[in-house]
Amino acid sequence: MHRYTSHMSGIISGMADELALGEVRLALSLLVMLMCFIGGAMHSTG
C-alpha cells in the first residue's frame, strides 16, 4: 500500500507528497480529512 500509518502527521505528509506528484484532487481530499479531524476535536472539547 505504501501509505503512512500515523494520523495527523501522515495526512499532512501525504498531502505534501500528493501535491509534489501533481495529484491535486487527492491532496484536497486529504485536506478535507484534516479539517474533519480538527472539526471533530473542536466539537468534542466545546
N, C-alpha and C positions, 0 to 999 in steps of 0.2 A: 504494500500500500504506500509506503514511503511518506507517511503523514506524521505530524507531531502528535505526541500524546499528552503534553501538558495543556492546561486550559487556556488562560488568557495569553500567556507568552506564546503558546502555539498558534493561537488565532492571529495575533499580531505578526508573528514571523511568517505565517502562511500568507497573510495579506501582502507583506513585502515581497515574498517570493513570487506570488502570482502577478503582482504589478510589474516586477522585473521581467517576467516572462511574457508580459503583454496581455495577460488574462484579466482584463478589467472587470468583466461581469462576475467572475469568480471572486475577485478581490472585494467587490461590492457586496457579494453575499456574505463574505466573512465579516465585513464591516457591520452588516445587519445583525449577525450573530453577536458581535461585540456589544452593539447597542442594546440588544435584548438582555444580555447578561447585566449590563450596567443598570438598565431599567428595572430588572428584577431585584437587583441588590438595593436600589433606592427604594423600591416598593416595600421590601421586606424589613427595612430599617425605619421606615416612616410611620 
